[in-house]
């Protein structure tokens, strides 16, 4: 069974930085495409950034130039480096990973809270 575990969230001041990590702590399936999403109170979950197994990336316009998604395939871990954080970045951040086990499956992590205080 795949279990995605996120870490790295917390409380930071405006302009600060955080790095989120997402690792598969369950059976050692390879993470193919992966992404970070976020959900603020009263809002729908939205895409933040995605990365393919080959390293191609895509970002929401609101985070371009401030956030960087990356991965370490040897560690089967995906990261989100968040710089120049703003209060509007406050949300629960979720990791999503696509895994191949006879067919494609999408898994979600439990979420990690990021709070940016002004």
C-alpha positions, 0 to 999 in steps of 0.5 A: 500500500502506498502512503504519502507523508508530507512534512515541512509545514508551519508558521512563517512570517511574510517574506519567509521560506518553507520547504515541503517534502512528500515521500512514499512511506509504504510499499516502494512504488515509483512516483511518476507524475506528482504535484502539490495542491493547496486548499485555503479555508472556504475555498476549493483545492487548487493546483500549485505545481506539478512535476513529471518523472522526467523533471518537467514542471508546471506552476500556477501563475500565483506562485511562479517565480516564488515556488520551486517543485523538485524531486529526488527519484532515488529517495522517491520524494517530491519537494516544494520550496516556497520563497517570498511567502505571502499571507494568501499562501496560507492553506493546507498543502497536499501532495498528489502522486501517480503510481503504476501498479498494473494500472495507474493510481493517484494517491493523496497525502494527509496535508500539511498546514502552512500559515503565513503571518503578516 
